[in-house]
């Protein structure tokens, strides 16, 4: 039987008991109606998976005792997606949810020339990542960066040292299929996904000048958030 999954922001391996916060306590005791002795899983989003038993079923400060602690290693490849903020925030939220379920390691919101919406609700976006991580029963929470201007992405040392770098765009130009280029033996990949109006010619050329490969995600024209999910899937399963 699978135990329900919950997120804790911090984990101290020296402590055998954990007091859950009020939100988790309410969900455990009032929503799921769990009692003393029932078991659940906890993760801090950093690879730690804890199996715990309830020792105090209070609806505001439920206490659990750790019975087993395991550390799950992250995959050998780091996959990052830098995607423009979208005019419809719900579409970006959908992408964040699906990218987390797929197992993307890092998400970098971009502000491009044609980005129409620049408001970013960081707390809400992080909550979406946590919910998707728990729903898919994973122990690693993707790193969500603060929005960054497109031109600055090429000054980020960690990004520029990625093993493979791609930019997906819709401009009629010489491009190769992403699936044909991904090398699963390399340590890291990053792909750039533009806004609803796509990257400008200048933005594409700037990426190519910085050794990003221009790629296609298929024969159909995709919404930005769909392109992000397709790219995530190709990079993760290839």
N, C-alpha and C positions, 0 to 999 in steps of 0.2 A: 504493500500500500504506500502510495506517495504521500508524503507529509506536505502540508501547505508551506509556501515559501514567503519569507519576510525579509525586509532590508533593514540593516542597522548601519548607521554611518561610521561607527568606530567599533573595533574589536580589540580587546586587551586579552592576549593569550594567557596572562597570569591569573585571570579571574575565571572561576568556575560557574558563577551565577551572573545573569544579566537582567537588568530591569528594563523592560521595553518602554518606549515612549507612549504617550497617551493615545496617539493615533493607532499604533500597532496593537496596543492593549485593548482598545475598543473593538478593533476588527477581530482579534482573537477571541475575546470573551463574549461580546455582544452579537457580532455578526455571525461568526462561525460556531458560537456557543461551545467553545472548547473548555475543558475542565482540568483541574489538577491531575497530573499523570499523563495527559495527552501530549503527543510529540509534534514538533514542528521543525522546519529548517530555517536557518538564518544565514545570510551572506552579507558581507560588507562591500561587495562589488569589486574586491581586490583579490579574488581567487579563493577566499576562505569560505568553506561550507561547514556549517555547524548543525548538528542534530541535537535538539534540546527537549527537555521535558518540563512541562509547566509545574511549578512548585507553589505558585500563588496566583490564583485566577481572579485578580482584581481588575475591574474594567478600566481603571485609569493608570495603574502601574503593575501590570502583569510581570511576574518574576519567573524566569526559567533557569534550569540547570543544564549546563553543557554535558552531553553524554559522549559525543564524538566530535572531533575537529579534524577536518581534512583540508588540504590546500590543493586546488586544481590548477595545474599549469596552464598558462595561456598558450594559444597556438604559436607555432614557430614563426609565422608571418604576421607582420603588422600591416593592416589595411586601413588607409585613411581616405575619407571623402571630404573634399572641400566643395560646398554647394552654396549657391547664392540664397540669401533670404528671399522669400517669395511673397507676392502681393497678398495671397490668401494664406494666412498663418496656419489654417487647418491643414493645408496641403504639406507644409513643412513639418508639422507635427506628425502627420501620417508617415512621411519619409523617416523621421527619427525613430518612430516605433518599429517600422519594418527593418531599417538598417540594424537596429539593436537585435531584433530577432534573428537576423541573418548572421550576426556575429562580427560586425565592423568594430574596429578598435578605437577609431578616432574620427570625430566629425568637426569640421571647421566651417562655420557660417561665413560667407563672403558678401562683401558689398561691392557690386560691380557697377559699371557705367549705367546699365539698364535695370539695375535693381530698383524696384518701385517702393518697397517697404523696408524701412530700416529699424523699426521697433522690434526688440527682441526680449521676450519675457523669459529670462534665464531660469528662474525657479520653476516655472511651469514646464519648460523644456526638459529640465533635469528630472522632474517628476515623471514625465512621459518615458524617459529612458529607464528609470527605475522600474516602473510598471511593466515595461516590455521585457526587461531582464528577468523579472520574477515570473512573468507569464510563460516565458520560454525556458525557465528553470536553468538559468546560467548564473555563473558566479563572478563574471567580469563585467563591470559597467563601462560603456564606452566613455572616453574622454571627450567632453563637449567644451570647445573653446568659445571665447567671446568673439563676436563678429569682427572681422578684419577687412580693411580695404584691399581690394584685389591686388594692387601693385605691391603691397607689403608681403604678400605670400612668398614672393621670390627672395625676400631678405631673411626668411626663417631658416636657420641653418639645418635644423632637424628635417624639415620638409625637403630642402634642396639635396640632402644626402640620402633620400629614399632610393632604393635600388632601381625602381622603375617609376617613371612619372608620366602621367597621361592627361590630356585635355580632350573632353568630348564636346563637339560643337556641330552645328547644322550647316555651316557654310560649305558651299560646293567647292571642294578642294580635294587634294590627294590625301586620303585617310585609309587606315587599315582597321580591320575589325579588332576590337579590344581582346576578344577571346583568343585571337591568333598570336597576340603579343605577350600575354601574361606568362611569366616564368615562375612556377610554384616553388622552385628551388632557391629563389632569392628571398632576402630577408624582409623587404618592405615594398609596398606599392601605394601610390597616391593618385587620385584622379580628381580633376576639376570639372564641376558641373555648373553651367551658367543659369541665369534667370529666365523668366518666361520669354523674353525677347532675344535670348541667346547672347553669347559673348559678342563684342564688337570685333571687327577685323584686327584692330590694334591690340586688343587683349589676347586674341589667339596668337598673333605674331610675337607678342611679348613672352608667352609661354613657350613657344617653339624656340625662340632665341635662348631661353633658359633650359633647353634640352628636354622639354616635354614632348612626347609623341602625340600627334593628333590622331584621334580614334573615332570610329563609328560604333554605335551600340545596336545597329540593325538597320533594316531597310525602311522602317516607318519612322515618322517624326513623333517624338515622345514629349509629353509634358516634363517639366524640369524634375518634379518629384519622382515621376516614373523612371526617368533616365537615371536618377540616383539609385533607385532600387535595382534596376537592371544592372548597372555598373557594380553595385555591391554584390549581387548574386554571382556575376561572372568572376569577379576578383576572389570571392570566397570559395567557390566550388571548383575553379580551374586548378 
